Amino acid sequence: MRLILLLAVAAFGLAGCAGKPQPIGGAPGLQVMQGELPPPTQADVIGPTVSYGVGPFDTLTIDVFGIPELSNREVRVDANGRIEFPLVGTLDVAGLQAREVSALIESRLRGQFVRDPDVTTTVDDTATRSVVVYGEVNQPGVYPIQGQSSLLKSVATARGLTDFADSQDVVVFRTVNGQRLATLYNLQAISRGLYSDPAIYPNDTVVVGESRSRRMFDNLVGAAALIATPITILLQQTL
């Protein structure tokens, strides 16, 4: 028991050294700012017109010629760049052009289900309005933005913070007038109303940092429990 207490005290002592958020910045072309980031321009949000293929949350219409059950089917690409299609199951289509999606479905249908399939794929809607939420959240990923969004809303969309998240270490990356910017937010202070919940725009990236002190404490307590278990067993056997 004394060993467990000593380890716990040591963990709290180390927490003081590891509790502060780490510095951000240093990458070429990245400007670190204090305070709220300025909003992006329309060009920053829309981005280049060059097609990079099918992406998350795009909407596709797929037709298999001569098979009504497989024609005019609207499918939506999920956050991982995958679609579900009858008979062929799950397909990874991220980055593929429409014709390549058709060829992939034809290869899965050919022989086993359809003798000579003829598939046409059309990209009906490209989801360019999305935000990346990464780090210590329960469900990291790419999420579409519909209407106005904020930092708290974006984190909530990713199913909230993990047990080891540092709510005082949340970095937002944004491109404004072609310049890559970053700033640090304190989610705990925002949730207490100490300052306003900042707006989040399409193409932003939100990264939630890890509480090193909390993970260190959890690891030390786990190690102490493992050490104490044989002692407990020995005492039980003696009694």
C-alpha positions as CSV (number, residue, x, y, z in Angstrom):
1,M,0.0,0.0,0.0
2,R,2.8,2.4,0.8
3,L,4.4,1.7,-2.6
4,I,1.1,2.6,-4.3
5,L,1.0,5.9,-2.4
6,L,4.6,6.7,-3.2
7,L,3.9,6.1,-6.9
8,A,0.8,8.2,-6.8
9,V,2.7,11.1,-5.2
10,A,5.4,10.7,-7.9
11,A,2.8,10.9,-10.6
12,F,1.4,14.1,-9.2
13,G,4.8,15.5,-9.0
14,L,5.6,14.7,-12.6
15,A,2.2,16.1,-13.6
16,G,3.4,19.6,-12.8
17,C,6.2,19.2,-15.3
18,A,4.2,17.5,-18.0
19,G,0.9,19.4,-17.7
20,K,1.6,22.4,-19.9
21,P,0.7,22.2,-23.6
22,Q,3.7,21.8,-25.9
23,P,4.8,24.7,-28.1
24,I,3.3,24.7,-31.6
25,G,4.8,25.8,-34.9
26,G,8.1,25.3,-36.6
27,A,6.9,23.8,-39.9
28,P,7.9,25.7,-43.0
29,G,5.3,28.2,-44.1
30,L,3.2,27.9,-40.9
31,Q,2.5,31.1,-39.0
32,V,1.5,30.7,-35.4
33,M,-0.9,33.4,-34.0
34,Q,-2.2,34.3,-30.6
35,G,-6.0,34.7,-30.2
36,E,-8.7,33.8,-32.6
37,L,-7.8,33.0,-36.2
38,P,-9.2,35.3,-39.0
39,P,-11.9,33.8,-41.2
40,P,-10.8,32.3,-44.5
41,T,-11.5,33.8,-47.9
42,Q,-13.9,32.2,-50.4
43,A,-10.9,30.9,-52.4
44,D,-9.5,29.3,-49.3
45,V,-12.7,27.4,-48.7
46,I,-13.5,26.4,-52.3
47,G,-9.9,25.4,-53.1
48,P,-8.5,24.5,-56.5
49,T,-10.8,23.3,-59.3
50,V,-8.5,20.3,-60.1
51,S,-10.3,17.0,-59.5
52,Y,-8.5,14.7,-57.1
53,G,-11.1,11.9,-57.5
54,V,-13.8,10.7,-55.3
55,G,-13.6,11.8,-51.7
56,P,-15.4,11.4,-48.3
57,F,-19.1,12.4,-48.3
58,D,-19.3,12.6,-52.1
59,T,-22.6,11.4,-53.6
60,L,-22.5,9.0,-56.5
61,T,-25.1,7.6,-58.9
62,I,-24.3,4.1,-60.2
63,D,-26.0,2.3,-63.1
64,V,-25.5,-1.3,-64.2
65,F,-26.9,-1.5,-67.7
66,G,-29.7,-4.0,-68.2
67,I,-30.2,-4.7,-64.5
68,P,-33.0,-2.5,-63.0
69,E,-32.2,-3.6,-59.5
70,L,-28.7,-2.3,-59.8
71,S,-29.5,0.9,-61.7
72,N,-30.0,4.5,-60.7
73,R,-28.6,3.7,-57.2
74,E,-27.5,6.7,-55.2
75,V,-24.7,6.0,-52.8
76,R,-22.7,8.2,-50.4
77,V,-19.0,7.8,-49.7
78,D,-18.3,7.5,-46.0
79,A,-15.7,9.2,-44.0
80,N,-13.1,6.5,-44.8
81,G,-13.7,6.8,-48.6
82,R,-15.8,3.6,-48.9
83,I,-19.2,2.8,-50.4
84,E,-21.5,-0.2,-50.1
85,F,-23.0,-1.7,-53.3
86,P,-25.3,-4.7,-53.7
87,L,-23.6,-8.0,-54.5
88,V,-20.1,-6.6,-54.3
89,G,-20.1,-5.3,-50.7
90,T,-17.7,-2.7,-49.5
91,L,-15.5,-0.9,-52.0
92,D,-12.6,1.5,-51.3
93,V,-13.1,4.3,-53.8
94,A,-11.1,7.2,-52.3
95,G,-9.1,9.1,-54.9
96,L,-10.6,7.1,-57.8
97,Q,-12.1,8.8,-60.9
98,A,-15.7,8.0,-61.8
99,R,-14.6,5.7,-64.6
100,E,-12.3,3.8,-62.3
101,V,-15.2,3.3,-59.8
102,S,-17.2,1.8,-62.7
103,A,-14.3,-0.5,-63.7
104,L,-13.9,-1.7,-60.1
105,I,-17.6,-2.6,-59.8
106,E,-17.5,-4.3,-63.2
107,S,-14.5,-6.4,-62.0
108,R,-16.4,-7.5,-58.9
109,L,-19.6,-8.3,-60.8
110,R,-18.0,-10.0,-63.8
111,G,-18.3,-13.8,-64.0
112,Q,-19.8,-14.5,-60.6
113,F,-22.9,-12.3,-60.8
114,V,-23.1,-10.7,-64.3
115,R,-21.6,-12.2,-67.4
116,D,-20.5,-8.9,-69.1
117,P,-21.4,-5.9,-66.8
118,D,-21.6,-2.4,-68.1
119,V,-21.4,0.1,-65.2
120,T,-21.7,3.9,-65.4
121,T,-20.8,6.1,-62.4
122,T,-21.6,9.7,-62.0
123,V,-20.4,12.1,-59.3
124,D,-23.5,14.1,-58.4
125,D,-22.3,16.1,-55.4
126,T,-18.8,16.8,-54.2
127,A,-18.6,17.5,-50.5
128,T,-15.9,20.2,-50.3
129,R,-17.3,21.6,-47.0
130,S,-15.6,19.5,-44.4
131,V,-13.4,19.7,-41.3
132,V,-10.8,17.3,-40.0
133,V,-10.9,16.5,-36.2
134,Y,-7.9,14.6,-35.0
135,G,-6.0,13.6,-31.9
136,E,-7.6,12.7,-28.5
137,V,-11.2,12.5,-29.6
138,N,-13.3,9.4,-29.5
139,Q,-13.9,9.3,-33.3
140,P,-11.3,11.1,-35.3
141,G,-12.2,11.7,-38.9
142,V,-13.4,14.1,-41.7
143,Y,-16.8,15.6,-41.0
144,P,-19.0,17.7,-43.3
145,I,-19.9,21.2,-42.3
146,Q,-23.5,22.2,-42.8
147,G,-24.2,25.8,-41.9
148,Q,-22.2,27.5,-39.2
149,S,-20.0,25.5,-37.0
150,S,-17.8,26.1,-33.9
151,L,-14.9,24.5,-32.1
152,L,-17.1,22.9,-29.4
153,K,-19.5,21.6,-32.0
154,S,-16.7,20.1,-34.1
155,V,-15.3,18.2,-31.1
156,A,-18.8,17.0,-30.1
157,T,-19.3,15.7,-33.7
158,A,-16.2,13.6,-33.2
159,R,-17.9,12.0,-30.1
160,G,-16.1,14.2,-27.6
161,L,-12.8,14.0,-25.8
162,T,-11.0,10.8,-24.8
163,D,-10.0,10.1,-21.2
164,F,-6.5,11.2,-21.9
165,A,-7.3,14.5,-23.8
166,D,-5.9,17.8,-22.7
167,S,-8.8,20.3,-23.1
168,Q,-6.3,23.2,-22.7
169,D,-4.2,22.0,-25.7
170,V,-6.4,22.3,-28.8
171,V,-4.8,23.5,-32.0
172,V,-6.7,24.8,-35.0
173,F,-5.0,25.0,-38.4
174,R,-6.5,27.2,-41.2
175,T,-5.5,28.6,-44.5
176,V,-6.2,32.4,-45.0
177,N,-5.3,34.1,-48.2
178,G,-3.1,31.1,-49.0
179,Q,-1.2,31.4,-45.7
180,R,-1.2,28.5,-43.4
181,L,-2.1,29.6,-39.8
182,A,-2.3,27.9,-36.4
183,T,-3.4,28.9,-32.9
184,L,-4.0,27.3,-29.6
185,Y,-7.4,27.2,-27.8
186,N,-8.4,26.3,-24.3
187,L,-11.5,24.1,-24.6
188,Q,-12.1,24.1,-20.9
189,A,-12.1,27.9,-20.7
190,I,-14.5,28.1,-23.7
191,S,-16.9,25.6,-22.1
192,R,-17.0,27.7,-18.9
193,G,-17.8,30.8,-20.9
194,L,-14.5,32.6,-20.2
195,Y,-14.3,33.4,-23.9
196,S,-16.5,32.8,-27.0
197,D,-16.6,29.5,-28.9
198,P,-14.6,30.3,-32.0
199,A,-16.0,29.6,-35.5
200,I,-14.8,26.6,-37.5
201,Y,-14.7,26.9,-41.3
202,P,-14.5,24.3,-44.1
203,N,-10.9,22.9,-44.6
204,D,-10.0,23.7,-41.0
205,T,-8.1,21.0,-39.0
206,V,-8.7,20.6,-35.3
207,V,-6.1,18.7,-33.3
208,V,-6.8,17.8,-29.6
209,G,-3.6,17.2,-27.6
210,E,-2.9,14.5,-25.1
211,S,-2.6,15.0,-21.3
212,R,0.8,13.4,-20.7
213,S,0.4,13.7,-16.9
214,R,-2.9,11.9,-16.9
215,R,-1.6,9.1,-19.0
216,M,1.5,8.9,-16.8
217,F,-0.6,8.7,-13.7
218,D,-2.8,6.0,-15.2
219,N,0.3,4.0,-16.2
220,L,1.9,4.3,-12.7
221,V,-1.3,3.3,-10.9
222,G,-1.6,0.3,-13.2
223,A,2.0,-0.7,-12.5
224,A,1.4,-0.3,-8.7
225,A,-1.6,-2.5,-8.9
226,L,0.4,-5.2,-10.7
227,I,3.1,-5.0,-8.0
228,A,0.6,-5.1,-5.2
229,T,-1.4,-8.1,-6.6
230,P,1.3,-10.8,-5.7
231,I,1.6,-9.4,-2.2
232,T,-2.2,-9.6,-1.8
233,I,-2.2,-13.2,-3.0
234,L,0.6,-14.1,-0.6
235,L,-1.2,-12.6,2.4
236,Q,-4.4,-14.5,1.5
237,Q,-2.5,-17.8,1.3
238,T,-0.8,-17.1,4.7
239,L,-4.2,-16.5,6.3
